[in-house]
Amino acid sequence: MVTRSELCEKISNIYPELGECDHNMAVGWDEQNQAWAVDFKLKGQPVRHYLEDADAAACLIGRQCVGVGIEFGQFL
């Protein structure tokens, strides 16, 4: 099971330029979209990006972070 803190830490480790957990980047489960919502700022503008639970889980167990990498790499 994916936890907010584990996912935030993983994203922050892969892409430190997106922010630091609970400082300038936030991660939380969005019930309405049934996905993880990741909030951060890009060039001073707020961004909310959704990450599918299956992609987050695969990355956290070390199977595959390609989805996470592609998802967030587009912002850099």
ROKOLDO-315811 format. One record per atom (N, C-alpha, C): residue number from 1; residue in three letters; atom name; x, y, z. Coordinates in nm, 3 decimals, always signed. Atoms other than C-alpha are relative to their C-alpha. Layout:
<nodes>
<node><n>NUM</n><res>ALA</res><atom>CA</atom><x>X</x><y>Y</y><z>Z</z></node>
...
</nodes>
This chain:
<nodes>
<node><n>1</n><res>MET</res><atom>N</atom><x>+0.084</x><y>-0.119</y><z>+0.000</z></node>
<node><n>1</n><res>MET</res><atom>CA</atom><x>+0.000</x><y>+0.000</y><z>+0.000</z></node>
<node><n>1</n><res>MET</res><atom>C</atom><x>+0.088</x><y>+0.125</y><z>+0.000</z></node>
<node><n>2</n><res>VAL</res><atom>N</atom><x>-0.074</x><y>-0.125</y><z>+0.013</z></node>
<node><n>2</n><res>VAL</res><atom>CA</atom><x>+0.125</x><y>+0.344</y><z>-0.094</z></node>
<node><n>2</n><res>VAL</res><atom>C</atom><x>-0.041</x><y>+0.093</y><z>+0.114</z></node>
<node><n>3</n><res>THR</res><atom>N</atom><x>+0.030</x><y>-0.103</y><z>-0.100</z></node>
<node><n>3</n><res>THR</res><atom>CA</atom><x>+0.154</x><y>+0.602</y><z>+0.182</z></node>
<node><n>3</n><res>THR</res><atom>C</atom><x>+0.044</x><y>+0.135</y><z>-0.052</z></node>
<node><n>4</n><res>ARG</res><atom>N</atom><x>-0.029</x><y>-0.137</y><z>+0.041</z></node>
<node><n>4</n><res>ARG</res><atom>CA</atom><x>+0.162</x><y>+0.975</y><z>+0.138</z></node>
<node><n>4</n><res>ARG</res><atom>C</atom><x>+0.147</x><y>+0.034</y><z>+0.022</z></node>
<node><n>5</n><res>SER</res><atom>N</atom><x>-0.137</x><y>-0.038</y><z>-0.032</z></node>
<node><n>5</n><res>SER</res><atom>CA</atom><x>+0.498</x><y>+1.016</y><z>+0.309</z></node>
<node><n>5</n><res>SER</res><atom>C</atom><x>+0.102</x><y>-0.075</y><z>-0.085</z></node>
<node><n>6</n><res>GLU</res><atom>N</atom><x>-0.093</x><y>+0.076</y><z>+0.084</z></node>
<node><n>6</n><res>GLU</res><atom>CA</atom><x>+0.670</x><y>+0.735</y><z>+0.114</z></node>
<node><n>6</n><res>GLU</res><atom>C</atom><x>+0.002</x><y>+0.053</y><z>-0.143</z></node>
<node><n>7</n><res>LEU</res><atom>N</atom><x>+0.009</x><y>-0.050</y><z>+0.136</z></node>
<node><n>7</n><res>LEU</res><atom>CA</atom><x>+0.546</x><y>+0.867</y><z>-0.219</z></node>
<node><n>7</n><res>LEU</res><atom>C</atom><x>+0.065</x><y>+0.137</y><z>-0.012</z></node>
<node><n>8</n><res>CYS</res><atom>N</atom><x>-0.059</x><y>-0.134</y><z>+0.003</z></node>
<node><n>8</n><res>CYS</res><atom>CA</atom><x>+0.642</x><y>+1.224</y><z>-0.140</z></node>
<node><n>8</n><res>CYS</res><atom>C</atom><x>+0.152</x><y>-0.008</y><z>+0.007</z></node>
<node><n>9</n><res>GLU</res><atom>N</atom><x>-0.145</x><y>+0.018</y><z>-0.015</z></node>
<node><n>9</n><res>GLU</res><atom>CA</atom><x>+0.989</x><y>+1.115</y><z>-0.030</z></node>
<node><n>9</n><res>GLU</res><atom>C</atom><x>+0.062</x><y>-0.053</y><z>-0.129</z></node>
<node><n>10</n><res>LYS</res><atom>N</atom><x>-0.052</x><y>+0.058</y><z>+0.123</z></node>
<node><n>10</n><res>LYS</res><atom>CA</atom><x>+1.039</x><y>+0.909</y><z>-0.347</z></node>
<node><n>10</n><res>LYS</res><atom>C</atom><x>+0.006</x><y>+0.105</y><z>-0.111</z></node>
<node><n>11</n><res>ILE</res><atom>N</atom><x>+0.003</x><y>-0.105</y><z>+0.103</z></node>
<node><n>11</n><res>ILE</res><atom>CA</atom><x>+0.935</x><y>+1.194</y><z>-0.578</z></node>
<node><n>11</n><res>ILE</res><atom>C</atom><x>+0.106</x><y>+0.104</y><z>+0.029</z></node>
<node><n>12</n><res>SER</res><atom>N</atom><x>-0.100</x><y>-0.099</y><z>-0.039</z></node>
<node><n>12</n><res>SER</res><atom>CA</atom><x>+1.153</x><y>+1.436</y><z>-0.385</z></node>
<node><n>12</n><res>SER</res><atom>C</atom><x>+0.142</x><y>-0.050</y><z>-0.023</z></node>
<node><n>13</n><res>ASN</res><atom>N</atom><x>-0.133</x><y>+0.057</y><z>+0.025</z></node>
<node><n>13</n><res>ASN</res><atom>CA</atom><x>+1.451</x><y>+1.199</y><z>-0.412</z></node>
<node><n>13</n><res>ASN</res><atom>C</atom><x>+0.032</x><y>-0.006</y><z>-0.148</z></node>
<node><n>14</n><res>ILE</res><atom>N</atom><x>-0.022</x><y>+0.009</y><z>+0.144</z></node>
<node><n>14</n><res>ILE</res><atom>CA</atom><x>+1.406</x><y>+1.149</y><z>-0.786</z></node>
<node><n>14</n><res>ILE</res><atom>C</atom><x>+0.014</x><y>+0.139</y><z>-0.062</z></node>
<node><n>15</n><res>TYR</res><atom>N</atom><x>+0.003</x><y>-0.136</y><z>+0.054</z></node>
<node><n>15</n><res>TYR</res><atom>CA</atom><x>+1.332</x><y>+1.516</y><z>-0.860</z></node>
<node><n>15</n><res>TYR</res><atom>C</atom><x>+0.007</x><y>+0.103</y><z>+0.112</z></node>
<node><n>16</n><res>PRO</res><atom>N</atom><x>-0.010</x><y>-0.096</y><z>-0.110</z></node>
<node><n>16</n><res>PRO</res><atom>CA</atom><x>+1.465</x><y>+1.736</y><z>-0.579</z></node>
<node><n>16</n><res>PRO</res><atom>C</atom><x>-0.036</x><y>+0.142</y><z>-0.040</z></node>
<node><n>17</n><res>GLU</res><atom>N</atom><x>+0.033</x><y>-0.135</y><z>+0.044</z></node>
<node><n>17</n><res>GLU</res><atom>CA</atom><x>+1.405</x><y>+2.044</y><z>-0.793</z></node>
<node><n>17</n><res>GLU</res><atom>C</atom><x>-0.150</x><y>+0.030</y><z>+0.008</z></node>
<node><n>18</n><res>LEU</res><atom>N</atom><x>+0.144</x><y>-0.023</y><z>-0.015</z></node>
<node><n>18</n><res>LEU</res><atom>CA</atom><x>+1.028</x><y>+1.994</y><z>-0.753</z></node>
<node><n>18</n><res>LEU</res><atom>C</atom><x>-0.038</x><y>+0.044</y><z>+0.141</z></node>
<node><n>19</n><res>GLY</res><atom>N</atom><x>+0.028</x><y>-0.047</y><z>-0.135</z></node>
<node><n>19</n><res>GLY</res><atom>CA</atom><x>+1.050</x><y>+2.058</y><z>-0.382</z></node>
<node><n>19</n><res>GLY</res><atom>C</atom><x>+0.031</x><y>-0.104</y><z>+0.106</z></node>
<node><n>20</n><res>GLU</res><atom>N</atom><x>-0.024</x><y>+0.083</y><z>-0.118</z></node>
<node><n>20</n><res>GLU</res><atom>CA</atom><x>+1.082</x><y>+1.912</y><z>-0.038</z></node>
<node><n>20</n><res>GLU</res><atom>C</atom><x>-0.134</x><y>-0.030</y><z>+0.066</z></node>
<node><n>21</n><res>CYS</res><atom>N</atom><x>+0.126</x><y>+0.044</y><z>-0.060</z></node>
<node><n>21</n><res>CYS</res><atom>CA</atom><x>+0.805</x><y>+1.714</y><z>+0.129</z></node>
<node><n>21</n><res>CYS</res><atom>C</atom><x>-0.042</x><y>+0.091</y><z>+0.116</z></node>
<node><n>22</n><res>ASP</res><atom>N</atom><x>+0.063</x><y>-0.081</y><z>-0.105</z></node>
<node><n>22</n><res>ASP</res><atom>CA</atom><x>+0.575</x><y>+1.922</y><z>+0.350</z></node>
<node><n>22</n><res>ASP</res><atom>C</atom><x>+0.063</x><y>+0.137</y><z>+0.014</z></node>
<node><n>23</n><res>HIS</res><atom>N</atom><x>-0.057</x><y>-0.135</y><z>-0.001</z></node>
<node><n>23</n><res>HIS</res><atom>CA</atom><x>+0.781</x><y>+2.231</y><z>+0.273</z></node>
<node><n>23</n><res>HIS</res><atom>C</atom><x>-0.055</x><y>+0.077</y><z>-0.120</z></node>
<node><n>24</n><res>ASN</res><atom>N</atom><x>+0.053</x><y>-0.064</y><z>+0.120</z></node>
<node><n>24</n><res>ASN</res><atom>CA</atom><x>+0.711</x><y>+2.330</y><z>-0.087</z></node>
<node><n>24</n><res>ASN</res><atom>C</atom><x>-0.053</x><y>-0.102</y><z>-0.101</z></node>
<node><n>25</n><res>MET</res><atom>N</atom><x>+0.066</x><y>+0.103</y><z>+0.079</z></node>
<node><n>25</n><res>MET</res><atom>CA</atom><x>+0.569</x><y>+2.003</y><z>-0.218</z></node>
<node><n>25</n><res>MET</res><atom>C</atom><x>-0.091</x><y>-0.079</y><z>+0.094</z></node>
<node><n>26</n><res>ALA</res><atom>N</atom><x>+0.096</x><y>+0.075</y><z>-0.081</z></node>
<node><n>26</n><res>ALA</res><atom>CA</atom><x>+0.262</x><y>+1.821</y><z>-0.091</z></node>
<node><n>26</n><res>ALA</res><atom>C</atom><x>-0.058</x><y>-0.114</y><z>-0.083</z></node>
<node><n>27</n><res>VAL</res><atom>N</atom><x>+0.058</x><y>+0.117</y><z>+0.064</z></node>
<node><n>27</n><res>VAL</res><atom>CA</atom><x>+0.122</x><y>+1.478</y><z>-0.173</z></node>
<node><n>27</n><res>VAL</res><atom>C</atom><x>-0.119</x><y>-0.046</y><z>+0.083</z></node>
<node><n>28</n><res>GLY</res><atom>N</atom><x>+0.118</x><y>+0.049</y><z>-0.071</z></node>
<node><n>28</n><res>GLY</res><atom>CA</atom><x>-0.224</x><y>+1.352</y><z>-0.084</z></node>
<node><n>28</n><res>GLY</res><atom>C</atom><x>-0.090</x><y>-0.078</y><z>-0.093</z></node>
<node><n>29</n><res>TRP</res><atom>N</atom><x>+0.093</x><y>+0.080</y><z>+0.079</z></node>
<node><n>29</n><res>TRP</res><atom>CA</atom><x>-0.488</x><y>+1.107</y><z>-0.200</z></node>
<node><n>29</n><res>TRP</res><atom>C</atom><x>-0.121</x><y>+0.084</y><z>-0.034</z></node>
<node><n>30</n><res>ASP</res><atom>N</atom><x>+0.115</x><y>-0.075</y><z>+0.047</z></node>
<node><n>30</n><res>ASP</res><atom>CA</atom><x>-0.761</x><y>+1.271</y><z>-0.407</z></node>
<node><n>30</n><res>ASP</res><atom>C</atom><x>-0.113</x><y>-0.100</y><z>-0.027</z></node>
<node><n>31</n><res>GLU</res><atom>N</atom><x>+0.112</x><y>+0.094</y><z>+0.011</z></node>
<node><n>31</n><res>GLU</res><atom>CA</atom><x>-1.084</x><y>+1.075</y><z>-0.358</z></node>
<node><n>31</n><res>GLU</res><atom>C</atom><x>-0.077</x><y>+0.016</y><z>-0.130</z></node>
<node><n>32</n><res>GLN</res><atom>N</atom><x>+0.081</x><y>-0.027</y><z>+0.119</z></node>
<node><n>32</n><res>GLN</res><atom>CA</atom><x>-1.266</x><y>+1.241</y><z>-0.645</z></node>
<node><n>32</n><res>GLN</res><atom>C</atom><x>+0.065</x><y>-0.058</y><z>-0.126</z></node>
<node><n>33</n><res>ASN</res><atom>N</atom><x>-0.071</x><y>+0.048</y><z>+0.118</z></node>
<node><n>33</n><res>ASN</res><atom>CA</atom><x>-0.998</x><y>+1.148</y><z>-0.901</z></node>
<node><n>33</n><res>ASN</res><atom>C</atom><x>+0.059</x><y>-0.139</y><z>+0.017</z></node>
<node><n>34</n><res>GLN</res><atom>N</atom><x>-0.056</x><y>+0.131</y><z>-0.029</z></node>
<node><n>34</n><res>GLN</res><atom>CA</atom><x>-0.893</x><y>+0.824</y><z>-0.733</z></node>
<node><n>34</n><res>GLN</res><atom>C</atom><x>+0.146</x><y>-0.010</y><z>-0.045</z></node>
<node><n>35</n><res>ALA</res><atom>N</atom><x>-0.141</x><y>-0.009</y><z>+0.037</z></node>
<node><n>35</n><res>ALA</res><atom>CA</atom><x>-0.529</x><y>+0.924</y><z>-0.777</z></node>
<node><n>35</n><res>ALA</res><atom>C</atom><x>+0.073</x><y>+0.084</y><z>+0.104</z></node>
<node><n>36</n><res>TRP</res><atom>N</atom><x>-0.082</x><y>-0.082</y><z>-0.089</z></node>
<node><n>36</n><res>TRP</res><atom>CA</atom><x>-0.242</x><y>+1.081</y><z>-0.586</z></node>
<node><n>36</n><res>TRP</res><atom>C</atom><x>+0.014</x><y>+0.139</y><z>-0.060</z></node>
<node><n>37</n><res>ALA</res><atom>N</atom><x>-0.017</x><y>-0.139</y><z>+0.043</z></node>
<node><n>37</n><res>ALA</res><atom>CA</atom><x>-0.238</x><y>+1.461</y><z>-0.611</z></node>
<node><n>37</n><res>ALA</res><atom>C</atom><x>+0.133</x><y>+0.049</y><z>+0.056</z></node>
<node><n>38</n><res>VAL</res><atom>N</atom><x>-0.130</x><y>-0.052</y><z>-0.038</z></node>
<node><n>38</n><res>VAL</res><atom>CA</atom><x>+0.108</x><y>+1.614</y><z>-0.606</z></node>
<node><n>38</n><res>VAL</res><atom>C</atom><x>-0.001</x><y>+0.149</y><z>-0.031</z></node>
<node><n>39</n><res>ASP</res><atom>N</atom><x>+0.001</x><y>-0.145</y><z>+0.015</z></node>
<node><n>39</n><res>ASP</res><atom>CA</atom><x>+0.121</x><y>+1.990</y><z>-0.549</z></node>
<node><n>39</n><res>ASP</res><atom>C</atom><x>+0.140</x><y>+0.055</y><z>+0.019</z></node>
<node><n>40</n><res>PHE</res><atom>N</atom><x>-0.130</x><y>-0.066</y><z>-0.009</z></node>
<node><n>40</n><res>PHE</res><atom>CA</atom><x>+0.433</x><y>+2.197</y><z>-0.615</z></node>
<node><n>40</n><res>PHE</res><atom>C</atom><x>-0.007</x><y>+0.126</y><z>-0.084</z></node>
<node><n>41</n><res>LYS</res><atom>N</atom><x>-0.004</x><y>-0.122</y><z>+0.080</z></node>
<node><n>41</n><res>LYS</res><atom>CA</atom><x>+0.537</x><y>+2.524</y><z>-0.779</z></node>
<node><n>41</n><res>LYS</res><atom>C</atom><x>+0.102</x><y>-0.016</y><z>-0.110</z></node>
<node><n>42</n><res>LEU</res><atom>N</atom><x>-0.087</x><y>+0.003</y><z>+0.116</z></node>
<node><n>42</n><res>LEU</res><atom>CA</atom><x>+0.690</x><y>+2.555</y><z>-1.122</z></node>
<node><n>42</n><res>LEU</res><atom>C</atom><x>+0.010</x><y>+0.143</y><z>-0.052</z></node>
<node><n>43</n><res>LYS</res><atom>N</atom><x>-0.021</x><y>-0.139</y><z>+0.041</z></node>
<node><n>43</n><res>LYS</res><atom>CA</atom><x>+0.840</x><y>+2.893</y><z>-1.207</z></node>
<node><n>43</n><res>LYS</res><atom>C</atom><x>-0.097</x><y>+0.093</y><z>+0.072</z></node>
<node><n>44</n><res>GLY</res><atom>N</atom><x>+0.085</x><y>-0.084</y><z>-0.082</z></node>
<node><n>44</n><res>GLY</res><atom>CA</atom><x>+0.636</x><y>+3.043</y><z>-0.926</z></node>
<node><n>44</n><res>GLY</res><atom>C</atom><x>-0.148</x><y>-0.028</y><z>-0.011</z></node>
<node><n>45</n><res>GLN</res><atom>N</atom><x>+0.141</x><y>+0.030</y><z>+0.020</z></node>
<node><n>45</n><res>GLN</res><atom>CA</atom><x>+0.307</x><y>+2.898</y><z>-1.048</z></node>
<node><n>45</n><res>GLN</res><atom>C</atom><x>-0.037</x><y>-0.133</y><z>+0.065</z></node>
<node><n>46</n><res>PRO</res><atom>N</atom><x>+0.041</x><y>+0.127</y><z>-0.061</z></node>
<node><n>46</n><res>PRO</res><atom>CA</atom><x>+0.116</x><y>+2.632</y><z>-0.852</z></node>
<node><n>46</n><res>PRO</res><atom>C</atom><x>-0.039</x><y>-0.104</y><z>-0.105</z></node>
<node><n>47</n><res>VAL</res><atom>N</atom><x>+0.031</x><y>+0.111</y><z>+0.090</z></node>
<node><n>47</n><res>VAL</res><atom>CA</atom><x>+0.089</x><y>+2.294</y><z>-1.023</z></node>
<node><n>47</n><res>VAL</res><atom>C</atom><x>-0.058</x><y>-0.113</y><z>+0.085</z></node>
<node><n>48</n><res>ARG</res><atom>N</atom><x>+0.055</x><y>+0.121</y><z>-0.061</z></node>
<node><n>48</n><res>ARG</res><atom>CA</atom><x>-0.130</x><y>+2.000</y><z>-0.925</z></node>
<node><n>48</n><res>ARG</res><atom>C</atom><x>+0.004</x><y>-0.108</y><z>-0.109</z></node>
<node><n>49</n><res>HIS</res><atom>N</atom><x>-0.013</x><y>+0.110</y><z>+0.095</z></node>
<node><n>49</n><res>HIS</res><atom>CA</atom><x>-0.041</x><y>+1.676</y><z>-1.098</z></node>
<node><n>49</n><res>HIS</res><atom>C</atom><x>-0.052</x><y>-0.127</y><z>+0.065</z></node>
<node><n>50</n><res>TYR</res><atom>N</atom><x>+0.056</x><y>+0.124</y><z>-0.053</z></node>
<node><n>50</n><res>TYR</res><atom>CA</atom><x>-0.221</x><y>+1.344</y><z>-1.057</z></node>
<node><n>50</n><res>TYR</res><atom>C</atom><x>+0.083</x><y>-0.118</y><z>-0.046</z></node>
<node><n>51</n><res>LEU</res><atom>N</atom><x>-0.078</x><y>+0.120</y><z>+0.026</z></node>
<node><n>51</n><res>LEU</res><atom>CA</atom><x>-0.036</x><y>+1.015</y><z>-1.037</z></node>
<node><n>51</n><res>LEU</res><atom>C</atom><x>-0.084</x><y>-0.121</y><z>+0.035</z></node>
<node><n>52</n><res>GLU</res><atom>N</atom><x>+0.079</x><y>+0.120</y><z>-0.023</z></node>
<node><n>52</n><res>GLU</res><atom>CA</atom><x>-0.214</x><y>+0.684</y><z>-1.074</z></node>
<node><n>52</n><res>GLU</res><atom>C</atom><x>+0.060</x><y>-0.085</y><z>+0.112</z></node>
<node><n>53</n><res>ASP</res><atom>N</atom><x>-0.044</x><y>+0.081</y><z>-0.114</z></node>
<node><n>53</n><res>ASP</res><atom>CA</atom><x>-0.196</x><y>+0.459</y><z>-0.768</z></node>
<node><n>53</n><res>ASP</res><atom>C</atom><x>+0.089</x><y>-0.116</y><z>-0.044</z></node>
<node><n>54</n><res>ALA</res><atom>N</atom><x>-0.081</x><y>+0.114</y><z>+0.047</z></node>
<node><n>54</n><res>ALA</res><atom>CA</atom><x>-0.060</x><y>+0.164</y><z>-0.971</z></node>
<node><n>54</n><res>ALA</res><atom>C</atom><x>+0.141</x><y>+0.043</y><z>-0.036</z></node>
<node><n>55</n><res>ASP</res><atom>N</atom><x>-0.134</x><y>-0.051</y><z>+0.033</z></node>
<node><n>55</n><res>ASP</res><atom>CA</atom><x>+0.231</x><y>+0.375</y><z>-1.103</z></node>
<node><n>55</n><res>ASP</res><atom>C</atom><x>+0.078</x><y>+0.033</y><z>+0.126</z></node>
<node><n>56</n><res>ALA</res><atom>N</atom><x>-0.065</x><y>-0.034</y><z>-0.127</z></node>
<node><n>56</n><res>ALA</res><atom>CA</atom><x>+0.307</x><y>+0.503</y><z>-0.754</z></node>
<node><n>56</n><res>ALA</res><atom>C</atom><x>+0.044</x><y>-0.126</y><z>+0.073</z></node>
<node><n>57</n><res>ALA</res><atom>N</atom><x>-0.031</x><y>+0.124</y><z>-0.070</z></node>
<node><n>57</n><res>ALA</res><atom>CA</atom><x>+0.296</x><y>+0.153</y><z>-0.605</z></node>
<node><n>57</n><res>ALA</res><atom>C</atom><x>+0.117</x><y>-0.073</y><z>-0.066</z></node>
<node><n>58</n><res>ALA</res><atom>N</atom><x>-0.109</x><y>+0.067</y><z>+0.071</z></node>
<node><n>58</n><res>ALA</res><atom>CA</atom><x>+0.522</x><y>+0.005</y><z>-0.876</z></node>
<node><n>58</n><res>ALA</res><atom>C</atom><x>+0.133</x><y>+0.068</y><z>+0.029</z></node>
<node><n>59</n><res>CYS</res><atom>N</atom><x>-0.123</x><y>-0.073</y><z>-0.026</z></node>
<node><n>59</n><res>CYS</res><atom>CA</atom><x>+0.779</x><y>+0.275</y><z>-0.815</z></node>
<node><n>59</n><res>CYS</res><atom>C</atom><x>+0.049</x><y>-0.023</y><z>+0.143</z></node>
<node><n>60</n><res>LEU</res><atom>N</atom><x>-0.039</x><y>+0.015</y><z>-0.141</z></node>
<node><n>60</n><res>LEU</res><atom>CA</atom><x>+0.776</x><y>+0.240</y><z>-0.437</z></node>
<node><n>60</n><res>LEU</res><atom>C</atom><x>+0.054</x><y>-0.138</y><z>+0.033</z></node>
<node><n>61</n><res>ILE</res><atom>N</atom><x>-0.053</x><y>+0.134</y><z>-0.029</z></node>
<node><n>61</n><res>ILE</res><atom>CA</atom><x>+0.836</x><y>-0.135</y><z>-0.445</z></node>
<node><n>61</n><res>ILE</res><atom>C</atom><x>+0.122</x><y>-0.033</y><z>-0.085</z></node>
<node><n>62</n><res>GLY</res><atom>N</atom><x>-0.123</x><y>+0.016</y><z>+0.075</z></node>
<node><n>62</n><res>GLY</res><atom>CA</atom><x>+1.127</x><y>-0.084</y><z>-0.681</z></node>
<node><n>62</n><res>GLY</res><atom>C</atom><x>-0.012</x><y>-0.070</y><z>-0.132</z></node>
<node><n>63</n><res>ARG</res><atom>N</atom><x>+0.019</x><y>+0.070</y><z>+0.128</z></node>
<node><n>63</n><res>ARG</res><atom>CA</atom><x>+0.975</x><y>-0.250</y><z>-0.986</z></node>
<node><n>63</n><res>ARG</res><atom>C</atom><x>+0.023</x><y>+0.093</y><z>-0.118</z></node>
<node><n>64</n><res>GLN</res><atom>N</atom><x>-0.008</x><y>-0.088</y><z>+0.116</z></node>
<node><n>64</n><res>GLN</res><atom>CA</atom><x>+0.946</x><y>+0.048</y><z>-1.215</z></node>
<node><n>64</n><res>GLN</res><atom>C</atom><x>-0.036</x><y>+0.142</y><z>+0.039</z></node>
<node><n>65</n><res>CYS</res><atom>N</atom><x>+0.028</x><y>-0.141</y><z>-0.025</z></node>
<node><n>65</n><res>CYS</res><atom>CA</atom><x>+0.974</x><y>+0.423</y><z>-1.175</z></node>
<node><n>65</n><res>CYS</res><atom>C</atom><x>-0.006</x><y>+0.078</y><z>-0.130</z></node>
<node><n>66</n><res>VAL</res><atom>N</atom><x>+0.005</x><y>-0.068</y><z>+0.129</z></node>
<node><n>66</n><res>VAL</res><atom>CA</atom><x>+0.956</x><y>+0.499</y><z>-1.546</z></node>
<node><n>66</n><res>VAL</res><atom>C</atom><x>-0.122</x><y>+0.092</y><z>-0.008</z></node>
<node><n>67</n><res>GLY</res><atom>N</atom><x>+0.122</x><y>-0.081</y><z>+0.004</z></node>
<node><n>67</n><res>GLY</res><atom>CA</atom><x>+0.597</x><y>+0.621</y><z>-1.516</z></node>
<node><n>67</n><res>GLY</res><atom>C</atom><x>+0.013</x><y>+0.126</y><z>+0.082</z></node>
<node><n>68</n><res>VAL</res><atom>N</atom><x>-0.019</x><y>-0.116</y><z>-0.087</z></node>
<node><n>68</n><res>VAL</res><atom>CA</atom><x>+0.684</x><y>+0.850</y><z>-1.228</z></node>
<node><n>68</n><res>VAL</res><atom>C</atom><x>+0.102</x><y>+0.095</y><z>-0.064</z></node>
<node><n>69</n><res>GLY</res><atom>N</atom><x>-0.103</x><y>-0.081</y><z>+0.064</z></node>
<node><n>69</n><res>GLY</res><atom>CA</atom><x>+0.995</x><y>+0.970</y><z>-1.411</z></node>
<node><n>69</n><res>GLY</res><atom>C</atom><x>-0.053</x><y>+0.080</y><z>-0.117</z></node>
<node><n>70</n><res>ILE</res><atom>N</atom><x>+0.057</x><y>-0.068</y><z>+0.116</z></node>
<node><n>70</n><res>ILE</res><atom>CA</atom><x>+0.807</x><y>+1.052</y><z>-1.729</z></node>
<node><n>70</n><res>ILE</res><atom>C</atom><x>-0.100</x><y>+0.106</y><z>+0.044</z></node>
<node><n>71</n><res>GLU</res><atom>N</atom><x>+0.103</x><y>-0.091</y><z>-0.049</z></node>
<node><n>71</n><res>GLU</res><atom>CA</atom><x>+0.520</x><y>+1.212</y><z>-1.539</z></node>
<node><n>71</n><res>GLU</res><atom>C</atom><x>+0.060</x><y>+0.132</y><z>+0.049</z></node>
<node><n>72</n><res>PHE</res><atom>N</atom><x>-0.055</x><y>-0.120</y><z>-0.062</z></node>
<node><n>72</n><res>PHE</res><atom>CA</atom><x>+0.738</x><y>+1.455</y><z>-1.344</z></node>
<node><n>72</n><res>PHE</res><atom>C</atom><x>+0.115</x><y>+0.060</y><z>-0.078</z></node>
<node><n>73</n><res>GLY</res><atom>N</atom><x>-0.109</x><y>-0.050</y><z>+0.082</z></node>
<node><n>73</n><res>GLY</res><atom>CA</atom><x>+1.027</x><y>+1.487</y><z>-1.588</z></node>
<node><n>73</n><res>GLY</res><atom>C</atom><x>-0.047</x><y>+0.107</y><z>-0.099</z></node>
<node><n>74</n><res>GLN</res><atom>N</atom><x>+0.055</x><y>-0.097</y><z>+0.094</z></node>
<node><n>74</n><res>GLN</res><atom>CA</atom><x>+0.799</x><y>+1.685</y><z>-1.819</z></node>
<node><n>74</n><res>GLN</res><atom>C</atom><x>-0.002</x><y>+0.142</y><z>+0.056</z></node>
<node><n>75</n><res>PHE</res><atom>N</atom><x>+0.007</x><y>-0.131</y><z>-0.063</z></node>
<node><n>75</n><res>PHE</res><atom>CA</atom><x>+0.798</x><y>+1.972</y><z>-1.569</z></node>
<node><n>75</n><res>PHE</res><atom>C</atom><x>+0.137</x><y>+0.069</y><z>+0.009</z></node>
<node><n>76</n><res>LEU</res><atom>N</atom><x>-0.133</x><y>-0.056</y><z>-0.018</z></node>
<node><n>76</n><res>LEU</res><atom>CA</atom><x>+1.174</x><y>+2.022</y><z>-1.568</z></node>
<node><n>76</n><res>LEU</res><atom>C</atom><x>+0.063</x><y>+0.044</y><z>-0.130</z></node>
</nodes>
